[in-house]
Amino acid sequence: MQYFLLYLAVINLAAAAVTIHDKRAAKKHRWRVPEKTLLLLAAAGGALAMYVTMLTIRHKTKHAKFMLGIPAILGLQFLCIFLFFSLGKLNLIKFWVNCNCKSFINSFQKYGSLCENNVF
């Protein structure tokens, strides 16, 4: 668990640093960090720091790819963390391994539906 937290700290620090570097490079008309790299850092776990940094320094705030994409990535990351801790490590692995249509429905019946009206 502590390695995971250390990883998140490092990747978020790197995401913030790369975002600040890209903003400075943009102001000086120098080589920029590719958008794919920024999005990859966000997807690797640095979405929270990158989003806060972008809002703070007003960088890429007019780009829908970043202002909608990074919160979406962040939401997926929070969902994964929630599922990991609520289902437990072993059950989550079983859930993803058996993730075809029929077992997907059965898994939700077993672990409780995400919908209030128990559609599954």
C-alpha positions as CSV (number, residue, x, y, z in Angstrom):
1,M,0.0,0.0,0.0
2,Q,2.8,2.4,0.8
3,Y,4.4,1.7,-2.6
4,F,1.1,2.6,-4.3
5,L,0.9,5.9,-2.3
6,L,4.6,6.7,-3.1
7,Y,3.9,6.0,-6.8
8,L,0.9,8.3,-6.7
9,A,3.0,11.1,-5.1
10,V,5.8,10.8,-7.6
11,I,3.5,10.6,-10.7
12,N,1.4,13.6,-9.5
13,L,4.6,15.6,-8.8
14,A,5.8,14.7,-12.3
15,A,2.5,15.6,-13.9
16,A,2.5,19.0,-12.2
17,A,6.1,19.7,-13.1
18,V,5.6,18.7,-16.8
19,T,2.5,20.9,-17.0
20,I,4.3,23.9,-15.6
21,H,7.2,23.2,-18.0
22,D,4.8,23.1,-20.9
23,K,3.2,26.4,-19.9
24,R,6.7,28.1,-19.6
25,A,7.7,26.6,-23.0
26,A,4.5,28.0,-24.5
27,K,5.2,31.5,-23.2
28,K,8.8,31.4,-24.6
29,H,7.7,29.8,-28.0
30,R,10.0,26.8,-27.4
31,W,9.5,23.1,-27.8
32,R,6.3,21.9,-26.2
33,V,5.4,18.7,-24.5
34,P,3.2,16.7,-26.8
35,E,-0.5,16.4,-25.8
36,K,-0.2,12.6,-25.8
37,T,2.5,12.8,-23.1
38,L,0.3,15.1,-20.9
39,L,-2.7,12.8,-21.3
40,L,-0.5,9.7,-20.6
41,L,0.8,11.2,-17.4
42,A,-2.8,11.9,-16.4
43,A,-3.9,8.4,-17.2
44,A,-0.9,7.0,-15.3
45,G,-2.2,8.5,-12.1
46,G,-1.3,12.1,-12.3
47,A,-4.7,13.4,-13.3
48,L,-5.5,15.2,-10.0
49,A,-2.3,17.2,-9.8
50,M,-2.4,18.0,-13.5
51,Y,-6.0,19.2,-13.4
52,V,-5.4,21.4,-10.4
53,T,-2.1,22.8,-11.9
54,M,-3.8,23.5,-15.2
55,L,-6.6,25.4,-13.5
56,T,-4.1,27.3,-11.2
57,I,-1.7,28.4,-14.0
58,R,-4.5,28.7,-16.6
59,H,-2.9,26.2,-19.0
60,K,-4.9,24.3,-21.6
61,T,-8.1,25.5,-20.1
62,K,-9.6,26.3,-23.5
63,H,-9.0,22.8,-24.8
64,A,-12.0,20.5,-24.3
65,K,-9.7,17.5,-24.6
66,F,-8.1,18.5,-21.3
67,M,-10.9,20.2,-19.5
68,L,-13.3,17.3,-20.1
69,G,-10.8,14.5,-20.6
70,I,-8.7,14.9,-17.5
71,P,-11.8,15.0,-15.1
72,A,-13.1,11.9,-16.9
73,I,-9.8,10.1,-16.4
74,L,-9.8,11.2,-12.7
75,G,-13.3,9.9,-12.3
76,L,-12.4,6.5,-13.7
77,Q,-9.4,6.4,-11.4
78,F,-11.5,7.2,-8.4
79,L,-14.0,4.5,-9.5
80,C,-11.2,1.9,-9.8
81,I,-9.9,2.8,-6.3
82,F,-13.4,2.6,-4.9
83,L,-14.0,-0.8,-6.6
84,F,-10.6,-2.1,-5.4
85,F,-11.4,-1.2,-1.8
86,S,-15.1,-2.1,-1.8
87,L,-14.8,-5.5,-3.6
88,G,-11.4,-6.4,-2.2
89,K,-8.3,-7.3,-4.2
90,L,-9.1,-10.9,-4.9
91,N,-12.7,-10.4,-5.8
92,L,-11.9,-7.5,-8.1
93,I,-9.4,-9.6,-10.0
94,K,-12.1,-12.3,-10.4
95,F,-14.6,-9.7,-11.4
96,W,-12.3,-8.4,-14.3
97,V,-11.2,-11.9,-15.4
98,N,-14.8,-13.0,-15.8
99,C,-15.9,-9.9,-17.5
100,N,-17.9,-11.2,-20.4
101,C,-21.5,-10.2,-20.8
102,K,-23.1,-13.1,-18.8
103,S,-20.6,-13.1,-15.9
104,F,-20.7,-9.3,-15.9
105,I,-24.4,-9.4,-15.1
106,N,-23.9,-12.2,-12.6
107,S,-21.2,-10.3,-10.8
108,F,-23.4,-7.3,-10.3
109,Q,-26.1,-9.6,-9.0
110,K,-23.6,-11.1,-6.6
111,Y,-22.0,-7.9,-5.4
112,G,-25.1,-5.7,-5.6
113,S,-26.3,-3.6,-8.4
114,L,-25.0,-0.1,-8.9
115,C,-28.5,1.0,-9.8
116,E,-31.1,1.7,-7.2
117,N,-33.8,-0.3,-8.9
118,N,-31.6,-3.4,-9.4
119,V,-31.9,-3.5,-13.2
120,F,-29.5,-6.4,-13.3
